[in-house]
Amino acid sequence: MIKRNKVGFMAIILPLLVWSCASEKTEDDIEEEEEIIVLDNTLTEGEKSSGWMLLFDGEDPAGWRSFNGDSFPEGWVVEDGALKALGSGGDIGGDIVFGPLDFEEFELEFTWKIAPGGNSGVFYHVVEDPKYNAPYETGPEYQVIDQLGFPQPLEDWQSLASDYGMYPGDIEGVVKPAGEWNTSRIIFSKDGASYWLNGKKTLEFVPYSEDWQKRRNSGKWDDFPDYAIATKGLIALQDHGSEAWFKNIKIRSL
């Protein structure tokens, strides 16, 4: 009788233990492995509560217009959920700005790809005025370029994910071929700034520091005396004569 009772007891308990462990594991797996699928050009509830805002919804380029202009230019289109530069711009002309708001200290994220041999960029603290011909005369630039296929040699300060003309970026291990999507981030505050590419921090610097001033006054910007003088301004995307695509453009003030 004792033996049969033990067997009966174990027959009841073992399935309960197995069920309990399996149930607990399943709950842990759901918590740890559940993927939140975020559609392009959308924000999660967490991002919204943290103050993020979209600068482009994937369909309507509202808010974007020509630099020093009042309308969305013919050289840009919306294609498959991205703002696309058609490559009709050049050293001067073709760039667009997000006009409604200036930003000072911020975190900006964007997804982009570039045509083979292409060159583009993302600017911030851009100032508009008839005396300026292009955003690069006032705004610092996150360099966007086909690092692997650009037809001319690149200086380190011209390379991908650099602070153009100021700080070269360390891009080892994160460069993708032209035509593939990349994720970039700019974090800018007076206490420190950093650029990121595909999850890697490529550079960091302290704005307006002695080192920054030395680079700013090294001669590169002699023809543009107002470069990086403004501490706030517009976000701009560059059409530098090649096709480039931008989506998931979101920003929050710091």
C-alpha positions in Angstrom: 0.0 0.0 0.0 2.8 2.4 0.9 4.5 1.7 -2.4 1.3 2.2 -4.4 0.7 5.5 -2.6 4.2 6.8 -3.4 3.7 5.9 -7.0 0.3 7.6 -7.0 1.7 10.6 -5.3 4.6 10.9 -7.7 2.2 10.4 -10.6 0.3 13.5 -9.5 3.3 15.7 -8.4 5.6 15.1 -11.4 3.2 16.4 -14.0 2.5 19.4 -11.8 6.2 20.1 -11.5 6.8 19.8 -15.2 3.8 22.0 -15.9 5.0 24.6 -13.4 8.6 24.7 -14.8 7.3 24.8 -18.4 4.9 27.5 -17.5 7.5 29.6 -15.8 10.0 29.1 -18.6 7.4 30.1 -21.2 6.7 33.3 -19.3 10.4 34.2 -19.0 10.9 33.4 -22.7 8.0 35.7 -23.7 9.4 38.5 -21.5 13.0 38.1 -22.7 12.5 37.1 -26.3 9.4 39.0 -27.4 10.3 41.2 -30.3 8.5 44.5 -30.7 8.1 45.1 -34.4 8.3 48.8 -35.1 7.2 49.9 -38.5 9.2 52.4 -40.5 8.6 56.0 -39.8 6.7 55.3 -36.5 7.4 55.8 -32.8 6.9 53.3 -30.0 4.9 54.4 -27.0 8.1 54.5 -25.0 9.7 56.8 -27.6 6.7 59.1 -27.5 6.8 59.3 -23.7 10.5 60.1 -23.9 9.8 63.1 -26.1 10.8 61.7 -29.5 9.1 63.2 -32.6 9.1 62.1 -36.2 10.3 64.5 -38.9 8.8 62.4 -41.6 5.9 60.0 -41.6 6.9 58.0 -44.7 4.2 59.5 -47.0 3.9 63.3 -46.7 7.0 65.5 -46.8 5.2 68.2 -44.8 7.6 70.5 -43.1 10.4 69.8 -45.5 11.3 72.5 -48.1 14.2 73.9 -50.1 17.0 75.6 -48.2 16.1 79.3 -48.2 12.9 78.3 -50.1 9.2 77.9 -49.3 8.2 74.6 -51.0 9.3 71.0 -51.4 11.6 70.9 -54.4 11.3 68.9 -57.6 14.7 67.3 -56.9 13.3 65.3 -54.0 10.5 62.7 -54.0 8.9 60.3 -51.5 9.8 56.7 -52.6 8.9 53.5 -50.7 8.6 55.4 -47.4 11.8 57.4 -47.8 12.7 60.9 -48.7 14.8 60.5 -51.8 17.3 62.9 -53.3 17.3 62.5 -57.1 20.9 63.6 -57.5 20.1 66.8 -59.3 21.8 69.0 -56.7 25.4 70.0 -56.4 27.8 71.9 -54.3 25.2 74.6 -54.1 21.4 74.0 -54.4 19.3 70.9 -53.9 19.4 70.6 -50.2 16.2 70.5 -48.0 15.5 71.6 -44.4 12.9 70.7 -41.9 11.5 74.2 -41.5 9.1 74.3 -38.6 11.5 74.0 -35.7 15.0 74.9 -34.6 16.9 72.5 -32.4 19.7 73.2 -29.9 20.7 70.2 -27.8 19.2 67.0 -29.2 19.4 63.4 -30.1 18.7 62.6 -33.8 18.3 59.2 -35.4 17.9 58.4 -39.1 18.1 55.5 -41.5 19.8 56.0 -44.9 21.3 54.5 -48.0 23.4 55.9 -50.8 23.8 55.2 -54.5 27.1 53.7 -55.6 29.8 56.4 -55.6 27.4 58.7 -53.9 27.9 61.6 -51.5 25.5 63.3 -49.1 25.1 64.5 -45.6 22.9 65.5 -42.6 23.3 69.0 -41.1 22.2 70.6 -37.9 22.2 74.1 -36.5 21.6 75.3 -40.0 20.8 79.0 -40.4 18.8 80.4 -43.4 19.6 83.8 -44.9 20.0 85.0 -48.5 23.7 85.5 -47.8 24.1 81.8 -47.4 24.1 79.5 -50.4 24.0 76.1 -48.7 23.5 74.6 -45.3 27.2 73.7 -44.9 28.1 77.4 -44.6 26.6 77.4 -41.1 25.7 73.9 -40.0 28.0 71.0 -38.9 27.7 67.9 -41.0 27.4 64.1 -40.4 29.0 62.8 -43.5 27.0 60.3 -45.6 29.1 58.7 -48.4 29.8 55.5 -50.3 32.9 54.8 -48.3 33.8 51.6 -50.2 33.0 52.9 -53.7 33.7 56.6 -53.8 35.7 57.3 -56.9 38.3 59.6 -55.3 40.5 59.0 -52.2 38.9 60.3 -49.0 40.7 62.2 -46.2 39.7 60.8 -42.8 37.7 64.0 -42.1 35.8 63.4 -45.4 34.9 59.8 -44.5 31.6 58.2 -43.5 30.2 59.2 -40.1 32.8 61.9 -39.6 32.0 65.4 -38.4 33.0 66.8 -41.8 36.1 68.9 -41.8 36.4 68.6 -38.0 36.5 65.1 -36.4 37.2 61.9 -38.3 35.1 58.9 -37.4 36.2 55.3 -36.5 34.1 53.2 -38.8 36.0 50.0 -38.8 33.7 47.0 -38.8 30.4 48.9 -39.5 30.7 50.1 -43.1 28.1 48.6 -45.5 28.2 48.6 -49.3 26.2 51.3 -51.2 22.6 50.5 -51.5 22.3 48.9 -48.1 20.4 50.6 -45.2 22.3 52.1 -42.3 21.2 53.5 -39.0 22.9 56.7 -37.7 22.6 58.8 -34.6 23.8 62.3 -33.6 23.8 63.3 -29.9 24.6 66.9 -29.4 24.9 68.8 -26.1 27.2 71.5 -24.9 28.7 69.0 -22.5 29.6 66.5 -25.2 28.6 65.3 -28.7 28.9 61.9 -30.4 28.2 60.4 -33.8 27.1 56.8 -34.3 26.9 54.4 -37.2 25.1 51.0 -37.1 25.4 50.8 -33.4 29.0 51.9 -33.1 30.1 55.3 -31.7 32.4 56.7 -34.4 33.5 59.8 -32.7 33.0 62.2 -29.7 33.9 65.8 -29.0 33.1 68.7 -26.7 31.5 71.5 -28.7 33.1 74.9 -28.3 36.0 73.5 -26.3 39.7 74.6 -26.9 40.2 71.5 -29.2 37.0 72.3 -31.1 38.0 75.9 -31.5 41.4 74.9 -32.8 39.9 72.6 -35.5 37.2 75.2 -36.3 39.9 77.9 -36.9 42.4 75.6 -38.7 41.7 77.2 -42.1 39.1 74.8 -43.5 36.3 77.2 -42.8 38.1 80.5 -43.6 35.7 81.0 -46.6 32.7 80.4 -44.3 33.1 82.6 -41.2 29.7 81.7 -39.8 30.3 78.0 -39.8 29.2 76.4 -36.5 28.7 79.8 -34.8 25.0 79.3 -34.2 24.1 77.1 -31.2 20.7 76.2 -32.6 19.2 75.9 -36.0 17.5 73.6 -38.6 18.0 70.0 -39.6 19.0 69.6 -43.3 19.5 66.8 -45.8 21.9 67.1 -48.7 21.5 66.4 -52.4 25.2 66.5 -53.5 24.6 65.1 -56.9 23.8 61.5 -56.2 20.7 59.6 -55.2 20.3 59.2 -51.4 17.4 57.9 -49.3 16.4 58.9 -45.7 13.7 57.5 -43.5 12.9 56.9 -39.8 14.0 60.5 -39.1 13.3 61.2 -35.5 14.6 63.6 -32.9 14.2 64.6 -29.3 15.4 67.7 -27.5 17.8 67.1 -24.6 
